[in-house]
Amino acid sequence: MPKLVPLVKYWAPVIAWMLLIFVASGDLMSAEHTSRFLVPFLRWIASDISFATLASIQLLIRKCAHLTEYAILAALLWRAIHQRQAGWRAAVIALVAAAIYASFDEFHQSFIPSRTGTPQDVMIDCCGALLGLLIGSSWSRRKTRDSNLTS
């Protein structure tokens, strides 16, 4: 039982986040569905906004979502892997795992009529994963440095 606690503590968030990404890459979060609340919100902010501008903003928000969701996934993966694998190897494994999941996610989207799976989105996801690892590494180093200063 004691070995189960770390397993759940570190891997349950990874699995939960992967499930959330999987659900979000279905029809539920397609451009058609997200535009139902995003377009009225943007029109409320700026009523004279053009359709082209709306489309550009929606695309930007959707690509930022890709970046963010994979930054979080990579950080969670690194956190889980780092418990057994120290150093830069944990980050490399987390990055590769996030890239593989991004590829599978885009492949999954290619079967959803309202979605498209693109290599560009895999690249955005990988950039997000790298960004998440850089932020996580910076935060971890700062936390370690601060704890060394206070001890």
C-alpha positions in Angstrom: 0.0 0.0 0.0 2.8 2.6 0.7 4.0 2.3 -2.9 0.5 3.1 -4.2 0.3 6.5 -2.5 3.2 8.1 -4.6 1.9 6.4 -7.7 -1.5 8.0 -7.2 -0.1 11.3 -6.0 2.2 11.8 -9.0 0.5 9.9 -11.8 -3.2 10.6 -11.2 -2.9 14.2 -12.2 -1.1 13.2 -15.4 -3.8 10.7 -16.3 -6.6 13.2 -15.4 -5.0 15.9 -17.6 -4.5 13.5 -20.5 -8.2 12.5 -20.2 -9.2 16.2 -20.2 -7.1 16.8 -23.3 -8.7 13.8 -25.0 -12.2 15.0 -24.2 -11.3 18.6 -25.3 -10.0 17.3 -28.7 -13.4 15.9 -29.5 -16.3 17.8 -31.0 -17.0 19.5 -27.6 -14.2 22.0 -28.0 -14.3 22.4 -31.8 -14.1 25.8 -33.3 -17.8 25.6 -34.1 -18.7 25.1 -30.4 -16.2 27.5 -28.9 -17.3 30.3 -31.2 -20.8 30.1 -29.7 -19.5 31.7 -26.5 -16.3 33.4 -27.7 -17.8 35.4 -30.6 -20.6 37.0 -28.5 -18.1 37.8 -25.8 -15.8 39.5 -28.3 -18.7 41.4 -29.9 -19.7 42.5 -26.4 -16.2 43.9 -25.9 -16.0 45.5 -29.3 -19.3 45.6 -31.2 -17.8 46.8 -34.5 -15.2 44.0 -34.7 -14.9 42.5 -38.2 -15.5 38.8 -39.0 -11.9 38.5 -40.1 -10.6 39.9 -36.8 -13.0 37.6 -34.9 -11.6 34.6 -36.8 -8.0 35.6 -36.1 -8.6 36.1 -32.4 -10.4 32.8 -32.1 -7.6 31.1 -33.9 -5.0 32.8 -31.6 -6.9 31.7 -28.5 -7.2 28.1 -29.8 -3.5 27.9 -30.5 -2.7 29.4 -27.1 -4.9 26.7 -25.6 -2.8 24.1 -27.4 0.4 25.7 -26.0 -1.0 25.9 -22.4 -2.5 22.4 -22.2 0.8 20.8 -23.3 2.8 23.0 -21.0 0.8 21.7 -18.1 1.0 18.1 -19.4 4.8 18.3 -19.7 5.1 19.8 -16.2 2.9 17.1 -14.7 4.9 14.4 -16.6 8.2 15.9 -15.4 6.9 16.0 -11.8 5.8 12.3 -11.9 9.0 11.1 -13.7 11.3 13.2 -11.6 10.4 11.1 -8.6 12.3 8.1 -10.1 14.6 9.7 -12.6 16.7 12.7 -11.5 18.3 15.3 -13.7 17.7 16.3 -17.3 16.6 12.8 -18.3 13.3 13.3 -16.6 12.7 16.4 -18.7 13.7 14.7 -21.9 11.4 11.7 -21.1 8.5 14.2 -20.3 9.1 16.1 -23.5 9.1 12.9 -25.6 6.0 11.6 -23.9 4.2 14.9 -24.4 5.2 14.9 -28.1 3.9 11.3 -28.5 0.7 12.2 -26.8 0.3 15.3 -29.0 0.7 13.2 -32.1 -1.9 10.7 -30.9 -4.2 13.6 -30.0 -3.9 15.1 -33.5 -4.5 11.7 -35.0 -7.6 11.3 -32.9 -8.8 14.7 -34.1 -8.5 13.6 -37.7 -11.4 11.2 -37.1 -13.7 14.0 -35.7 -15.7 15.6 -38.5 -15.6 19.1 -36.8 -11.9 18.9 -36.1 -8.6 18.6 -38.1 -5.4 17.0 -37.0 -2.4 18.9 -38.3 1.4 18.6 -37.9 1.5 22.3 -37.1 -0.6 21.7 -34.0 1.8 18.9 -32.9 4.6 21.5 -33.2 2.6 24.0 -31.2 2.0 21.3 -28.6 5.7 20.4 -28.4 6.6 24.1 -28.0 4.1 24.3 -25.2 5.6 21.2 -23.6 9.1 22.7 -23.8 7.8 25.9 -22.4 6.1 24.1 -19.5 9.4 22.2 -18.8 11.4 25.5 -18.8 9.0 27.2 -16.5 8.8 24.1 -14.2 12.6 23.9 -14.2 13.0 27.5 -13.4 10.4 27.3 -10.6 12.1 24.2 -9.2 15.5 25.8 -9.2 14.1 28.9 -7.5 12.3 26.8 -4.9 15.5 24.8 -4.2 17.6 28.0 -4.0 15.1 29.7 -1.6 15.0 26.6 0.7 18.8 26.5 0.8 18.9 30.2 1.8 16.5 29.7 4.6 18.2 26.6 6.1 
